[in-house]
Amino acid sequence: MKALTVLMFAFMTFFTVGCKPDDPMTPVTQIAQLAFAQHAAYKEPALSHRRFKHHDIVPLLKELQQDTLFDVQVVGKSVEQRDIYLVKVGTGKTKVMLWSQMHGDEPTATMALFDLFNFLQQADQLDPLRQQLLQELTLYVVPMLNPDGAALYQRRNALEIDLNRDALRLESPEARLLKSLRDSIAPDFGFNLHDQSRYYAAGFTSKPATISFLAPAFDHAQTVDSVRERAMQMIVGLNESLQQFIPGQVAKFSDEHEPRAFGDNIQKWGTSLILIESGGYKNDPEKQVIRRLNFAAMLSAFYLIATQGYTPYKRADYYEIPENQRILYDLVIRNARYQHKGQDTLVDIGIVHEEIEAPAVPQQFYRRSSVQEIGDLLGFYGYEELNAEGLLFVPGKTYERPLQGIKDLTPAFVRNLLEAGYTTVQLDSLPDTLNPWELPLNVTTLQSKVNHALKLDSGANFVLQETDGTVRYVVVNGFLYDLKGEQPILFHGVVL
């Protein structure tokens, strides 16, 4: 009866926000739609960048302690003695445990968890769903398992141990804590929340694997018992709920067994374990769209568990979800001519953008690009692609006359340099607050040795010329500029 009440409420709400009556909506897709549509009302404003630290979430957790709905406890310490918190909420008989930032540089789900806490505190038109979840489930949440790794924005903990390869030896205090929580709580369902590389695609397609799932195998034979099958059924339902937002952008990991991993072992220990990985989404550098998808996925998952709505889903459909394939680049240039060492070669070029922390700007980063593949990139794709057929690849030039400062880089001067094939200028000294990502040119000191020849693992700085020598495109630090395009080239907010 409770499930029916929520379902009827969902239908009524959807008609008021624009859902067509003849849409083939299932209960879980309706819940996901509601969560996705109203996420802004619950989004935690204190977490707007991925590089937040432990000290940023502690005030939020202490504030949560003041609400009697939640039980917030310090349950352990990290290697460097940072507090690790457990948040308990709900009174239901079905226990669900979630943990995020086992890897310190994987924070997307952590943001969504704080959005979830905000959702559970509020009273609004979603009260029927909210109350059902709180009555049917008890949630146990570790928002940040590896605070030391988060402090450095690195995968491993302060002992340089990968916590997700420490499920058996339990050498790290964070790993011992997770194991003890799993054993004492004995959750029916577990959610292992991660981020993955943005260079994974959903199968052999050009679409990024924005969200990936896995029901980890607990042995090398990839045996499926009732515990693992529940996780598979849950994933099929979650895939259904997310396809309406990111069609073709949901994937799953290989089912290959990793005997040292927590997911594989927790599945073995009797908890139905769902791994959720937040990957890439175009033009979402801070993963705020993916955060919203995590929030929708969590509420969908809780609804499926509370109503046992996962039971109709078939194990066979789990295997139909395409596997992750690492076949993406940030930029792919195709079919450029390259004249080098007496050869006239047709090349494709795959470029990636590595994130580098910007020490002068807290919680910010810039991107340093590199060429990761040269040759035939058939079967590989870019978030951005250019067919350079008929164009000649030419390495970028360094302007011969050193400049005194950034003030010399006027918009007109920069435009002239780009059109002349220059990608780099030298300054007498670099400002401390310089963010290289903001500049349409590379800026170096006089002492720097610059070589923009096309090489693997080297910088991506070159131009693409037409047959008459006119520069049509410029690639500076891996970013593509069309000198004849409709989109303006911006330099500190000024159009070049």
C-alpha positions as CSV (number, residue, x, y, z in Angstrom):
1,M,0.0,0.0,0.0
2,K,2.8,2.4,0.8
3,A,4.5,1.7,-2.5
4,L,1.2,2.4,-4.3
5,T,0.8,5.7,-2.4
6,V,4.2,6.9,-3.5
7,L,3.6,5.7,-7.1
8,M,0.3,7.6,-7.3
9,F,1.9,10.7,-5.8
10,A,4.8,10.5,-8.4
11,F,2.3,10.3,-11.3
12,M,0.4,13.4,-10.0
13,T,3.6,15.4,-9.4
14,F,4.9,14.5,-12.9
15,F,1.9,15.8,-14.7
16,T,2.4,19.1,-12.9
17,V,6.0,19.5,-14.1
18,G,5.5,18.6,-17.7
19,C,5.7,14.8,-18.0
20,K,3.4,13.6,-20.8
21,P,0.6,11.2,-19.7
22,D,1.5,8.6,-22.4
23,D,5.2,8.4,-21.4
24,P,6.1,4.8,-20.6
25,M,7.4,5.5,-17.1
26,T,8.2,2.8,-14.6
27,P,8.1,3.6,-10.9
28,V,11.9,3.8,-10.6
29,T,12.2,6.2,-13.6
30,Q,9.5,8.4,-12.1
31,I,11.4,8.6,-8.8
32,A,14.6,9.4,-10.7
33,Q,12.8,12.1,-12.6
34,L,11.6,13.7,-9.4
35,A,15.0,13.6,-7.8
36,F,16.8,14.9,-10.9
37,A,14.2,17.7,-11.5
38,Q,14.3,19.0,-7.9
39,H,17.9,18.4,-7.1
40,A,18.7,22.1,-6.9
41,A,16.4,22.4,-3.8
42,Y,18.7,20.1,-1.9
43,K,22.1,20.8,-3.3
44,E,24.6,21.6,-0.6
45,P,26.0,25.1,-1.4
46,A,29.2,24.7,0.7
47,L,30.5,22.0,-1.7
48,S,30.7,23.6,-5.2
49,H,34.2,22.3,-6.2
50,R,35.5,18.8,-6.3
51,R,38.7,19.6,-4.4
52,F,37.1,20.2,-1.0
53,K,38.9,18.9,2.0
54,H,38.0,17.2,5.3
55,H,37.8,20.5,7.1
56,D,35.2,21.6,4.6
57,I,32.8,18.8,5.5
58,V,33.3,18.7,9.3
59,P,31.1,21.8,9.9
60,L,28.4,20.3,7.8
61,L,28.5,17.1,9.8
62,K,28.5,19.0,13.1
63,E,25.5,20.9,12.0
64,L,23.8,17.6,11.1
65,Q,24.4,16.4,14.6
66,Q,22.0,19.1,15.8
67,D,19.1,17.4,13.9
68,T,17.6,14.6,15.9
69,L,16.8,12.8,12.7
70,F,20.5,11.9,12.4
71,D,22.9,10.0,14.5
72,V,26.4,11.4,13.6
73,Q,29.4,9.8,15.3
74,V,33.2,9.8,14.9
75,V,33.9,6.1,14.4
76,G,37.6,6.1,13.7
77,K,40.7,8.0,12.8
78,S,42.8,8.2,9.7
79,V,46.6,7.7,9.6
80,E,47.1,11.4,10.2
81,Q,44.4,11.4,12.9
82,R,41.6,13.0,11.1
83,D,38.1,12.1,12.3
84,I,36.1,9.6,10.1
85,Y,32.4,10.0,10.6
86,L,29.4,7.7,10.3
87,V,26.0,9.2,9.7
88,K,23.0,7.0,10.6
89,V,19.4,7.9,9.5
90,G,16.2,6.0,9.3
91,T,14.4,3.4,11.4
92,G,13.7,0.6,8.9
93,K,14.6,-3.0,9.2
94,T,16.5,-3.0,5.9
95,K,20.1,-1.8,6.4
96,V,22.0,0.1,3.6
97,M,25.6,1.1,4.0
98,L,27.3,3.7,1.7
99,W,30.9,5.0,1.7
100,S,32.6,7.5,-0.5
101,Q,36.1,8.8,-1.0
102,M,37.8,5.5,-0.3
103,H,40.1,7.2,-2.8
104,G,40.8,10.8,-1.8
105,D,40.5,12.2,-5.3
106,E,37.1,10.7,-6.0
107,P,34.7,13.2,-4.4
108,T,31.6,13.3,-6.7
109,A,29.4,11.0,-4.7
110,T,30.5,12.8,-1.4
111,M,28.8,15.9,-2.7
112,A,25.7,14.0,-3.6
113,L,25.6,12.4,-0.1
114,F,25.4,15.8,1.5
115,D,22.6,16.7,-1.0
116,L,20.9,13.5,0.3
117,F,21.2,14.6,3.9
118,N,19.6,17.9,2.9
119,F,16.8,16.1,1.1
120,L,16.0,13.9,4.2
121,Q,15.8,17.0,6.5
122,Q,13.3,19.0,4.4
123,A,9.6,18.9,4.3
124,D,8.0,19.4,0.9
125,Q,5.9,17.8,-1.8
126,L,8.3,14.7,-1.7
127,D,7.3,13.8,1.8
128,P,5.6,10.6,0.9
129,L,8.8,9.3,-0.7
130,R,11.0,10.7,2.1
131,Q,8.9,9.1,4.8
132,Q,8.7,5.8,3.1
133,L,12.5,5.6,2.8
134,L,13.0,6.6,6.4
135,Q,10.5,4.1,7.7
136,E,11.6,1.1,5.5
137,L,15.4,1.7,5.5
138,T,18.2,2.5,7.9
139,L,21.1,4.2,6.1
140,Y,24.7,4.1,7.4
141,V,26.9,6.6,5.5
142,V,30.6,7.2,5.6
143,P,30.9,10.4,3.6
144,M,34.8,10.5,3.5
145,L,36.7,7.3,4.3
146,N,40.1,8.6,3.2
147,P,40.4,12.2,4.5
148,D,44.2,12.2,4.3
149,G,44.0,11.3,0.6
150,A,41.4,14.1,0.1
151,A,43.8,16.6,1.8
152,L,46.3,16.0,-1.0
153,Y,43.7,15.2,-3.7
154,Q,45.3,11.8,-4.2
155,R,44.0,8.3,-4.6
156,R,45.9,6.6,-1.8
157,N,46.0,7.2,1.9
158,A,48.8,8.7,4.0
159,L,50.7,5.3,4.0
160,E,50.5,5.4,0.1
161,I,48.2,2.3,0.3
162,D,45.3,1.9,-2.0
163,L,42.4,1.2,0.5
164,N,40.5,-0.7,-2.2
165,R,43.4,-3.2,-2.3
166,D,43.6,-3.6,1.5
167,A,40.5,-5.6,2.2
168,L,42.4,-8.7,3.3
169,R,45.6,-7.5,5.0
170,L,43.8,-4.6,6.6
171,E,47.1,-2.7,7.1
172,S,45.4,0.7,7.0
173,P,43.3,2.1,9.9
174,E,40.7,3.2,7.3
175,A,40.5,-0.3,5.9
176,R,40.2,-1.8,9.4
177,L,37.4,0.6,10.1
178,L,35.4,-0.2,7.0
179,K,35.7,-3.9,7.7
180,S,34.6,-3.5,11.3
181,L,31.6,-1.3,10.2
182,R,30.6,-3.9,7.6
183,D,30.8,-6.7,10.2
184,S,29.0,-4.9,13.0
185,I,26.2,-3.3,10.8
186,A,25.8,-6.4,8.5
187,P,24.0,-4.3,5.9
188,D,21.7,-5.9,3.4
189,F,22.9,-3.6,0.6
190,G,26.2,-1.8,0.2
191,F,27.2,1.1,-2.1
192,N,30.9,1.6,-2.9
193,L,31.0,5.1,-4.4
194,H,33.9,6.1,-6.6
195,D,35.1,8.3,-9.5
196,Q,36.6,6.8,-12.7
197,S,38.7,8.3,-15.5
198,R,36.7,10.5,-17.9
199,Y,38.4,8.6,-20.8
200,Y,36.2,5.5,-20.5
201,A,33.5,5.1,-23.0
202,A,30.3,3.1,-22.7
203,G,31.3,0.2,-24.9
204,F,32.9,0.8,-28.2
205,T,31.1,4.1,-28.8
206,S,31.9,7.8,-28.7
207,K,29.8,8.3,-25.6
208,P,31.5,8.7,-22.3
209,A,30.8,6.3,-19.5
210,T,29.2,9.0,-17.3
211,I,28.0,6.5,-14.7
212,S,29.3,2.9,-14.4
213,F,28.1,0.1,-12.3
214,L,29.5,-3.2,-11.1
215,A,28.2,-6.1,-9.0
216,P,31.6,-7.4,-8.1
217,A,32.4,-11.0,-8.4
218,F,33.5,-12.8,-5.2
219,D,35.5,-15.5,-7.0
220,H,37.4,-16.0,-10.2
221,A,34.6,-18.2,-11.6
222,Q,32.3,-15.1,-11.3
223,T,29.7,-17.2,-9.5
224,V,26.3,-15.6,-9.1
225,D,24.6,-16.4,-5.8
226,S,21.5,-14.8,-4.4
227,V,23.5,-12.0,-2.8
228,R,25.3,-11.0,-6.0
229,E,22.1,-11.5,-8.1
230,R,20.3,-8.9,-6.0
231,A,23.1,-6.4,-6.8
232,M,22.7,-7.2,-10.5
233,Q,19.0,-6.7,-10.4
234,M,19.5,-3.4,-8.6
235,I,21.9,-2.3,-11.3
236,V,19.5,-3.1,-14.1
237,G,16.9,-0.9,-12.4
238,L,19.4,1.9,-11.9
239,N,20.4,1.7,-15.5
240,E,16.8,2.1,-16.5
241,S,16.4,5.1,-14.2
242,L,19.5,6.9,-15.6
243,Q,19.0,6.2,-19.3
244,Q,16.4,8.9,-19.6
245,F,19.1,11.5,-18.6
246,I,22.2,10.1,-20.2
247,P,21.1,7.7,-23.0
248,G,23.9,5.4,-24.0
249,Q,26.2,6.7,-21.3
250,V,25.8,4.0,-18.7
251,A,28.4,1.3,-18.6
252,K,29.7,-1.5,-16.3
253,F,33.1,-2.7,-15.3
254,S,34.5,-6.0,-16.3
255,D,33.4,-8.7,-13.9
256,E,36.9,-9.9,-13.4
257,H,37.5,-10.8,-9.8
258,E,39.9,-8.7,-7.7
259,P,40.6,-10.7,-4.5
260,R,42.1,-7.8,-2.6
261,A,39.2,-5.3,-3.2
262,F,36.5,-4.4,-0.7
263,G,33.7,-4.7,-3.2
264,D,34.5,-8.3,-4.1
265,N,34.9,-9.3,-0.5
266,I,31.9,-7.5,0.9
267,Q,29.9,-9.3,-1.8
268,K,31.4,-12.6,-0.4
269,W,30.6,-11.6,3.1
270,G,26.9,-11.5,2.4
271,T,26.1,-7.8,1.5
272,S,24.7,-7.2,-1.9
273,L,27.3,-4.7,-3.2
274,I,26.8,-2.1,-5.9
275,L,29.8,-0.2,-7.2
276,I,29.0,3.2,-8.6
277,E,31.6,5.1,-10.6
278,S,31.3,8.7,-11.7
279,G,33.1,9.2,-15.0
280,G,33.0,11.9,-17.6
281,Y,30.4,14.2,-19.0
282,K,31.1,16.9,-21.6
283,N,31.5,20.5,-20.3
284,D,31.2,19.3,-16.7
285,P,34.7,19.9,-15.3
286,E,33.5,20.1,-11.7
287,K,31.1,17.1,-12.2
288,Q,28.1,19.0,-11.0
289,V,25.8,17.3,-13.6
290,I,27.2,13.9,-12.5
291,R,26.6,14.9,-8.9
292,R,23.0,15.4,-9.8
293,L,22.9,12.0,-11.5
294,N,24.4,10.4,-8.3
295,F,21.6,12.0,-6.3
296,A,18.9,10.7,-8.6
297,A,20.6,7.2,-8.6
298,M,20.7,7.1,-4.8
299,L,17.0,7.9,-4.4
300,S,16.2,5.5,-7.1
301,A,18.2,2.8,-5.4
302,F,16.6,3.4,-2.0
303,Y,13.2,3.3,-3.6
304,L,14.0,-0.1,-5.2
305,I,15.2,-1.5,-1.9
306,A,12.4,-0.1,0.2
307,T,9.7,-1.5,-2.1
308,Q,11.7,-4.6,-3.3
309,G,11.2,-3.1,-6.7
310,Y,14.4,-4.7,-7.9
311,T,13.0,-8.2,-7.9
312,P,11.3,-8.2,-11.4
313,Y,14.6,-7.2,-13.1
314,K,16.5,-10.0,-14.8
315,R,20.1,-11.0,-14.3
316,A,20.5,-11.4,-18.1
317,D,19.9,-7.6,-18.6
318,Y,22.9,-6.8,-16.3
319,Y,25.2,-8.5,-18.9
320,E,23.6,-6.4,-21.7
321,I,25.0,-3.2,-20.2
322,P,28.1,-2.3,-22.3
323,E,31.5,-2.6,-20.6
324,N,33.8,0.3,-20.0
325,Q,36.4,0.8,-22.8
326,R,39.2,3.3,-22.4
327,I,39.0,4.8,-25.9
328,L,38.4,8.5,-25.3
329,Y,40.6,11.6,-25.6
330,D,39.8,15.2,-24.8
331,L,40.7,16.2,-28.4
332,V,41.1,14.1,-31.5
333,I,42.5,15.7,-34.7
334,R,41.9,13.4,-37.7
335,N,43.5,13.3,-41.2
336,A,46.1,16.0,-40.8
337,R,49.2,15.9,-43.1
338,Y,52.5,16.0,-41.3
339,Q,55.8,16.5,-43.1
340,H,58.7,15.4,-41.1
341,K,62.1,13.6,-41.7
342,G,61.4,13.5,-45.4
343,Q,58.0,11.9,-45.0
344,D,54.6,13.2,-45.8
345,T,52.3,11.3,-43.3
346,L,48.6,11.2,-42.7
347,V,48.1,11.3,-38.9
348,D,45.4,11.4,-36.3
349,I,46.4,12.9,-32.9
350,G,44.9,12.1,-29.5
351,I,45.3,14.7,-26.8
352,V,44.4,14.5,-23.1
353,H,44.1,17.3,-20.5
354,E,45.8,16.5,-17.2
355,E,44.5,18.4,-14.1
356,I,47.2,20.3,-12.2
357,E,46.3,21.9,-8.9
358,A,46.5,25.7,-8.9
359,P,48.2,26.5,-5.6
360,A,47.4,30.2,-5.8
361,V,43.7,29.6,-6.2
362,P,42.2,27.3,-3.6
363,Q,40.0,24.4,-4.9
364,Q,40.9,25.3,-8.5
365,F,43.1,23.6,-11.1
366,Y,44.4,24.2,-14.6
367,R,45.0,21.7,-17.3
368,R,48.3,20.7,-18.8
369,S,47.8,18.8,-22.1
370,S,49.9,16.1,-23.8
371,V,49.8,14.1,-27.0
372,Q,48.9,10.5,-26.0
373,E,48.6,8.9,-29.5
374,I,49.8,9.5,-33.0
375,G,48.7,7.5,-36.0
376,D,45.4,5.8,-37.0
377,L,42.7,6.5,-34.3
378,L,40.0,4.5,-35.9
379,G,37.8,3.2,-33.1
380,F,38.9,6.0,-30.7
381,Y,37.0,9.2,-30.0
382,G,37.3,12.7,-28.6
383,Y,35.1,14.8,-26.4
384,E,36.0,17.3,-29.2
385,E,37.0,16.2,-32.7
386,L,38.2,18.0,-35.8
387,N,38.5,16.5,-39.3
388,A,41.7,18.3,-40.5
389,E,41.5,16.8,-44.0
390,G,43.4,19.0,-46.4
391,L,45.3,20.8,-43.6
392,L,49.0,20.6,-42.8
393,F,50.2,20.1,-39.2
394,V,53.0,22.5,-38.3
395,P,54.6,22.7,-34.8
396,G,53.8,26.0,-32.9
397,K,56.5,28.7,-32.8
398,T,57.9,30.6,-29.9
399,Y,57.8,34.4,-30.3
400,E,61.4,35.6,-30.7
401,R,61.2,38.8,-28.6
402,P,60.7,38.3,-24.8
403,L,57.9,40.3,-23.3
404,Q,58.1,42.3,-20.1
405,G,54.7,41.2,-18.6
406,I,51.2,39.9,-19.2
407,K,50.1,43.5,-19.9
408,D,52.0,43.2,-23.3
409,L,49.6,40.5,-24.4
410,T,46.8,42.7,-25.7
411,P,44.0,41.0,-27.5
412,A,45.0,42.4,-30.9
413,F,48.6,41.3,-30.4
414,V,47.6,37.8,-29.3
415,R,45.4,37.5,-32.3
416,N,48.2,38.5,-34.6
417,L,50.6,35.9,-33.0
418,L,48.1,33.1,-33.4
419,E,47.5,33.9,-37.0
420,A,51.3,33.9,-37.6
421,G,51.6,30.4,-36.1
422,Y,52.9,31.3,-32.7
423,T,51.8,29.3,-29.7
424,T,54.3,30.4,-27.0
425,V,55.7,33.7,-25.7
426,Q,58.4,34.3,-23.1
427,L,58.1,36.7,-20.2
428,D,60.9,38.2,-18.0
429,S,59.0,36.7,-15.0
430,L,55.8,34.9,-14.4
431,P,53.1,36.3,-12.0
432,D,52.5,34.2,-8.9
433,T,48.8,34.1,-9.6
434,L,49.0,33.2,-13.3
435,N,46.5,30.5,-14.3
436,P,47.8,29.1,-17.6
437,W,44.3,27.8,-18.5
438,E,43.1,31.4,-18.9
439,L,45.6,32.2,-21.6
440,P,45.3,31.4,-25.3
441,L,49.1,31.2,-25.5
442,N,51.7,29.3,-23.6
443,V,53.7,31.6,-21.3
444,T,57.2,30.6,-20.2
445,T,60.3,32.1,-18.6
446,L,63.4,33.1,-20.6
447,Q,65.2,30.1,-19.1
448,S,62.7,27.5,-20.4
449,K,63.6,25.3,-23.3
450,V,60.6,25.0,-25.7
451,N,60.2,22.3,-28.2
452,H,56.8,21.9,-29.9
453,A,57.7,19.0,-32.2
454,L,55.1,16.3,-32.4
455,K,56.0,13.6,-29.8
456,L,54.2,11.2,-27.5
457,D,53.8,12.5,-23.9
458,S,54.8,16.0,-25.0
459,G,52.8,19.2,-25.0
460,A,50.1,19.7,-27.7
461,N,51.0,23.0,-29.3
462,F,50.7,23.3,-33.1
463,V,48.8,24.9,-35.9
464,L,46.8,23.5,-38.9
465,Q,47.5,25.4,-42.1
466,E,45.6,25.6,-45.3
467,T,47.4,24.9,-48.6
468,D,48.3,28.6,-49.0
469,G,49.9,28.7,-45.6
470,T,47.0,30.5,-43.9
471,V,46.6,29.3,-40.3
472,R,43.1,28.0,-39.9
473,Y,43.2,26.3,-36.5
474,V,45.6,26.7,-33.5
475,V,46.0,24.1,-30.7
476,V,47.5,25.7,-27.6
477,N,48.1,23.5,-24.5
478,G,45.7,20.9,-26.1
479,F,42.8,23.4,-26.6
480,L,41.5,24.0,-30.1
481,Y,40.9,27.5,-31.5
482,D,39.2,28.1,-34.8
483,L,40.5,31.4,-36.2
484,K,37.7,31.6,-38.7
485,G,35.0,30.1,-36.6
486,E,31.8,31.6,-35.3
487,Q,32.7,31.1,-31.7
488,P,34.9,33.9,-30.3
489,I,38.3,33.3,-28.8
490,L,38.3,34.8,-25.3
491,F,41.3,36.3,-23.6
492,H,40.5,37.3,-20.0
493,G,36.9,37.8,-21.1
494,V,37.9,39.9,-24.1
495,V,37.2,38.7,-27.7
496,L,40.4,38.4,-29.7
